[in-house]
């Protein structure tokens, strides 16, 4: 009698987790102890003034809560949900009876943050997540049959999860594909953008988006060139300006990356649309707080709020920008360039 052959596949061999690479691994993928799995490691990273891999530290939380003054029953919108740090604190204060709409265009991080906030006890009754750019706030509210909200927050900075992940291509901390898209499912990556753009518009873009003093020289060398990785672009920038010192070169690289990221994601256009539609999304007496991280953003917010007050739309605005405290800048260096402005809708 022939033996009966089993149709069940053999069990997969046990695969050991990759060994943690020393006390301070360099590669993002090796820092799994920082990805929420080792409290002691996370505490050490935070104490050193750094951000644990895969996480984000919310900026100016106390100042934002002070100007928004959330209270039980308020309807709120966090238009740049990110890691959910600001949303978590707002949700605590608008309960019971309140609701928060969280918008984020990043499909990768939005799912993670929604799961994180659900695990903290914020169900669909109090928290609703939407994959949308902040400029899409009117459409999100209309889909929920909401005429307006009491509080609006927009943190225009790039999240640490995006900056630190080399696969997203936002920085040269680790080499990765030259992408920079907030939503990797839409638009063209920075590599394709650079390959198509001419020198003159690139120079204008570098000057407008990052106040780059060497815009013309850099544009002539970078326009219509093919760069596959972040390191390739960074090295090309450095080769164009060999006379600059190390610190100035580092700042130049950051400015170029910033300018390209803004262009790839059409950030200024989205911000202008958001600011134009903002008053119609606020209930009478409602408040808005916006965190910006460079002069191009801050200029647009400052002007929109001033024009709104002049036209009787806003009853109050922040006439002086609010900055992070020295303590916060020391504990979280990424907060240093942040500027907070706020406005209150008239009754």
N, C-alpha and C positions, 0 to 999 in steps of 0.2 A: 504494500500500500504506500502510495507517495505521500510525503509529508505535506500538510496543509500550509500554504504560504500566507503569512499574515499581511493584511493590507495596511496595517498601521505603520507609519514611518518610524524609524529608530529615534529615540529621544535625542534632542540636540545636546551636544556636550556643554558642560557648564563653562561660561565665559567669565573670567575674573574681571573686576573693574580695574581700569587703568590705574597703576600705582600713582599716588599723589607725588608730584615731582618736587621733592624738597620742601623746605619751609616756605619759600617764596617763589612758586612756579611763575614763569614768565608768560607762557602761552595761555590765552583766554580759556581754551577748552580744558586745560588742566586744573583750572581754579574751581573745581566743583565743590570744594569745602566752603567757598564763599557764596555759592548759589543756594543759600538757605539751608544747608545741611550740617553746618558746624557753627554753633553759637559762639564758641571761644574764638575761632578764626575770624568770624565776622566782627566781633568786638575789637579784636586787635587791629583789623583793617580800618575800622571807624576811628579808633583812638589815634591812628597814625595820620588822620586827616584825609584818608582816601575813601573811595566808594567801592564797596564789595562788588565783585564781578556779577553781572546779571541783575543788578539792583539800581535804584536811584534814590537820592536823598532830596526830599522836597525842600525848596528854598523859600525863606522868609514866611514860614507858616504862621507865626504869631502875628506878623504885620498884616498878612492877608486876612486872617480871621478878625483882626481889629477893624479893618476898613470895610469888610463885607458884613460883619456883625450878624452871622447866621443865628437863627432862633427856631424853636420848634414850629413846624408847620410850613416853613419856607419851601418854595420850589426853586431849585438851583440847577445851574448848568456848568459843568467843568468841561470846557471846550477843547482841552488838551490833556486828556486823562493820564497819559503816561503810565507811571508805576502805581498811581493811585494814592500817593501820600497826602496830597491836598484834599482829594475827594474823601478819603477816610476821615479826616478831621472835620470836614464840613458835614458829612453824614451823621456823625455823632451829635452834632449840635442842632440839626434840623429835625431830629427825631424827638418825640413821636409826631406823626402827621405830615412830615416833609417828604420830599422826593428829589432825587438828583439824577440828571441826565448826563452821562459821561460820553464824550465824543473823542475819538482818536482815529486817524486815518491809517495807522500802522496795524495791519491784520495779524502780524506776528505777536506784538506786545498786547494788543487789546484783549485777546483771548486769555492770556496769562493774568492780566490785571483783573478782568471780570471774575475769573476763578478765585483770585486772591481775596477780592472784596466779598464774594459770596461766602467764602470760608470764614470770614469775620462776622457773618450773620446778616449781611445786607442783601435781602432777597429782592425779587422783581417788583415788589410793591414799593420799595423805597429807592431802588437803584436800577436804572435802565441804561444799558450800554449800546452805543451806536457807532458803527464804523463810518466815520465821516470826517472830512476836514472841518476846521472850526468855521470856515466860511459857509458851511452848510447848516448852521444852526437854525435859521428860519424854516428850512425844509424839515429838519428833525422835529421841531416843535409843532409844526403844522400836521405832521404825520401822527402826532400824539394828541391832536386837538387841544393844544396848549396855546393860548393867546400871548402869554408872556411869562417870564420868571422873575423871581425876586432878587436872585444873585447870579452873577456870571463871572467866571474866572477863566482867564486864558494865560497859560504859561508858555511863551513862545520859544523857549529854549529846547535844544535837542536833548533827549533823555540820555542818561548815562548808559542805559541798556543798548541804545543805538550806537553811541560813541565808542563804547568798549568792545563791541562785537565786531571782529575783523571781517566777518562775512557781509556786513552792511556797508563797508567802505566809506565811513564818515571821517576817519582820522588815520594818522600814520603811527598810532601807538603800536599797532600790529599790522603787518602787511595783509592786504585783502583785495578783493576785486574793487575796481573804481566805480562804485555804484551810487551811493548817497541818496537813494530814493526813500522817502518816508514810507511810501507804499510800494513795495517791490513789484507789485502786480500791475502798476500803471506807469506810463511815461517811459522816458529813455534814461539809461544810466549816465553818470557823468562822463564816462569814457566816450560814449556815442556823442554826447553834447559837445565835448571838446573837439572831437574829430570833424565836426560839421561847421563849427562857428569860425567866422573870419576874425582877423586881428583887430580891426577897428571896433566892432561891437563887443569883443572880449575885453578890450581895454576899458571901454565905457562901463562894462559890467563890473570889472574888478574895482574901479574907482567908486561906483555907486553902492555896491553891495558890501564893500569892506574897507573903503577909504585907503586902498593900497597905493602907496606913493610911487611904486615902480610899475604901475599898471601897463604903460605903453611898452616898456622893455619886455615884461613878462608875456604880454599878449602876443608880441611878434614871435616869441620863441615857442609858445604853447599852442597857439591857434592852429587848427587843422592837423594836429599831430595825434598819433595813436598811443594812448597809455592804457595798459591793461590793469595794473595794480596801483594801489595808493602809494607804495614805495617808489614805483617808477616815476610817478608825477612829482613826488616830493624831491627826488634826486634831480629831476630836470629843473625844478624851480631853483634849487641850490646851485646848480651849475650855471644858471643864467646870471646869478649875482654873487660871484666868488669873493668879491671885495667886502661883503657884509660879514660882520662877526657872527658867532654861533647863535647868540640870543636873537639878533635881528633876523637871521635866516629862519629861525624857528617861528618867529612871529609872522614872517612873510608867508611861510607855508600854511600857517593857520588861517591867515587872511584869504589866501587863494582858495583853500578848501571851503571856507565859509561862503565866499562869493559864489562858488560853483554850486554848493548845496542850496543856497537861496534860489539860484536860477533853475536848477534841475526840478525843484519842488514848487516853483512859481510862488514863493512865499510872500513877496511884497504884494502881488496881485490879490492873493487870498486874504492878506491882512487888510488891505483897503476895502475889499468886499465885506469883510467881517465888521469893520468900523462903520461902514456906511449903513449896514443893516442892524447894527447893535441897538440903537434906541427903540426900534420897533419890537425887539425881543424882550425888553425890560418892562416890567409893570411899573406904574407910577410909584415913585419913591424907591425903586429898585437900584441896586448898586452893582458896579462892575469893577473888577481889578484885573490889570494886565501887567504881566512880567515881561520885560524885554531884555535883550542881551547884547544889542549893538545899536549904534547911533541911527541907522536907517529905520529900524523898527520904532525906536523911541521917538524920533521926529514925527512919524506918522501918527502915533498914538497921542502925543502932546497936541498936535495940530487939530486932530479930530475932536478931542475933548474941549479944547479952547473954542473951536468953531461951534460946537454943540452948546456950550454955555452962552456964547454970544447970541445964538439964535433962540435961546430959551428952552432948549431941549434938556440940558443938564442944569440942575439947580446948584450943584456944587461939583468942583473938580479939585484934584491935587495940583496946587500951583508949584509945589516943590516936589521933586522926585524923591522917593524913599529908597534908601540903599540898605544892604545887609549890614548888620552890626559887625564891628571888628572881631567879635567872638565867633560869629558864624563864618566870616571869611577865613578865619584861622582854622576852624574845625572842618570847613568844607570849601576848599579853594575854588571849586567850580561855581560857587555863588558870587564870586568877586565882581563880575561885570553886570550883575542883575540890577535892573531898575524897575521900581513898582510905581504905577500911576493908577488912580481910581477916579470914578465919576459917579454921581447920583442923579438918577432920572428925576425930572420935575414931576410934581403932582398934577 
